[in-house]
Amino acid sequence: MITLTDREWNKIRDQIKIDYADKPSIWLMRSVMRRELGFTTRSHEDWNQGQYRTIMYLDFYDDAAETMFRLKYL
């Protein structure tokens, strides 16, 4: 599992959209996201010091997929 701030996730998501421009449906179904990217996403909102912050969790199903993601996007 990787935890990202909203700003970090937006930057990575934009890069993934460029990399997978020929497959826009990748974001529509969790099963496709899991098969193509190796992870699914979860969003969590937290109240911290008087404001909401959004935290994005990336749940990986394979250690190799997580390693490749870290090498490519982080």
C-alpha positions in Angstrom: 0.0 0.0 0.0 1.2 3.5 -0.9 -0.2 6.6 0.8 -0.3 9.8 -1.2 -1.5 13.4 -0.6 -4.0 14.8 -3.0 -1.4 16.9 -4.8 1.0 13.9 -5.2 -1.8 11.7 -6.6 -3.0 14.3 -9.1 0.5 14.6 -10.5 0.9 10.8 -10.8 -2.6 10.4 -12.2 -1.9 12.9 -14.9 1.2 11.0 -15.9 -0.7 7.7 -16.0 -3.4 9.3 -18.2 -0.6 10.3 -20.6 1.0 6.8 -20.5 -2.4 5.0 -21.0 -4.0 7.6 -23.4 -5.2 4.8 -25.7 -7.1 3.1 -22.8 -9.3 5.7 -21.2 -11.5 3.1 -19.6 -8.7 2.2 -17.2 -10.3 4.6 -14.6 -13.9 3.3 -15.0 -13.6 -0.2 -13.6 -11.6 -1.4 -10.7 -11.0 -4.8 -12.3 -9.4 -3.1 -15.4 -7.3 -0.8 -13.2 -6.1 -3.8 -11.2 -5.3 -5.8 -14.3 -3.6 -3.0 -16.2 -1.9 -1.0 -13.4 -1.6 -3.6 -10.7 -3.5 -1.5 -8.1 -6.8 0.0 -7.1 -7.4 3.3 -5.4 -9.1 4.3 -2.2 -9.8 7.9 -1.2 -10.1 9.0 2.5 -11.0 12.5 3.8 -9.6 13.5 7.1 -10.3 16.6 9.3 -6.9 18.0 10.3 -6.3 21.3 12.0 -9.5 22.9 10.9 -9.5 21.8 7.3 -10.2 18.7 5.3 -7.4 16.9 3.6 -7.7 14.1 1.1 -5.5 11.0 1.3 -5.2 8.5 -1.5 -4.3 4.9 -0.9 -3.0 2.7 -3.7 -3.7 -1.0 -2.9 -1.3 -3.3 -4.8 -2.0 -6.9 -5.4 1.5 -7.9 -6.5 4.9 -6.9 -5.0 6.4 -6.7 -8.5 3.7 -4.2 -9.6 4.3 -2.0 -6.6 8.1 -2.0 -7.3 7.6 -1.1 -10.9 5.1 1.7 -9.9 7.7 3.1 -7.4 10.5 3.0 -10.0 8.3 4.7 -12.7 6.3 7.3 -10.8 7.9 8.1 -7.5 
